[in-house]
């Protein structure tokens, strides 16, 4: 019985993503920008005429959900599940 072909890769320091503090900072920045756009949508909903008012109001209602999803998308980078990390030691076959 043959084993399925799996890609063998050695781990490298350069494979590590950005630091946790940088990741959190960039996600907080994206969330802040999204909330500023939402605030602008509320202001536009007050000062614009009827057809544009409803579009701006829809943006103000939908943006919080989108902002949370985008801000929380981040560190869970699951790569190819068939990758095996090895330290290149030889094994005794049975």
DAVENLIN-V516600 format. One record per residue. N is the residue number from 1. RES is the residue in three letters. OMEGA is omega in whole degrees, -180 to 180 (none if undefined). D_CENTER is the distance of its C-alpha to the mean C-alpha in whole Angstrom. Layout:
N/RES/OMEGA/D_CENTER ; N/RES/OMEGA/D_CENTER
This chain:
1/UNK/-178/40 ; 2/UNK/177/38 ; 3/UNK/178/34 ; 4/UNK/179/31 ; 5/UNK/177/30 ; 6/UNK/179/27 ; 7/UNK/179/26 ; 8/UNK/-176/26 ; 9/UNK/175/24 ; 10/UNK/-179/25 ; 11/UNK/-180/23 ; 12/UNK/178/22 ; 13/UNK/-180/21 ; 14/UNK/177/19 ; 15/UNK/-180/17 ; 16/UNK/-179/16 ; 17/UNK/180/12 ; 18/UNK/-177/13 ; 19/UNK/-178/14 ; 20/UNK/-178/13 ; 21/UNK/177/15 ; 22/UNK/179/13 ; 23/UNK/180/10 ; 24/UNK/179/11 ; 25/UNK/-179/13 ; 26/UNK/178/11 ; 27/UNK/177/8 ; 28/UNK/179/12 ; 29/UNK/178/13 ; 30/UNK/179/11 ; 31/UNK/179/12 ; 32/UNK/179/15 ; 33/UNK/178/16 ; 34/UNK/180/15 ; 35/UNK/175/17 ; 36/UNK/176/20 ; 37/UNK/177/19 ; 38/UNK/178/20 ; 39/UNK/177/23 ; 40/UNK/177/24 ; 41/UNK/178/24 ; 42/UNK/179/26 ; 43/UNK/178/29 ; 44/UNK/178/29 ; 45/UNK/180/30 ; 46/UNK/-171/33 ; 47/UNK/-178/34 ; 48/UNK/178/34 ; 49/UNK/-167/36 ; 50/UNK/-174/35 ; 51/UNK/-180/33 ; 52/UNK/178/31 ; 53/UNK/-177/31 ; 54/UNK/177/30 ; 55/UNK/179/27 ; 56/UNK/179/26 ; 57/UNK/176/26 ; 58/UNK/176/24 ; 59/UNK/180/21 ; 60/UNK/180/22 ; 61/UNK/-175/22 ; 62/UNK/-175/18 ; 63/UNK/179/16 ; 64/UNK/178/16 ; 65/UNK/-180/14 ; 66/UNK/-179/12 ; 67/UNK/-180/11 ; 68/UNK/180/11 ; 69/UNK/-180/8 ; 70/UNK/-179/6 ; 71/UNK/-179/7 ; 72/UNK/177/6 ; 73/UNK/-178/3 ; 74/UNK/-165/3 ; 75/UNK/-178/7 ; 76/UNK/-179/8 ; 77/UNK/180/8 ; 78/UNK/-179/11 ; 79/UNK/-179/14 ; 80/UNK/-177/17 ; 81/UNK/-178/19 ; 82/UNK/-180/22 ; 83/UNK/177/22 ; 84/UNK/177/24 ; 85/UNK/-176/24 ; 86/UNK/176/28 ; 87/UNK/175/30 ; 88/UNK/174/33 ; 89/UNK/179/35 ; 90/UNK/-179/38 ; 91/UNK/178/39 ; 92/UNK/179/42 ; 93/UNK/-179/42 ; 94/UNK/none/44
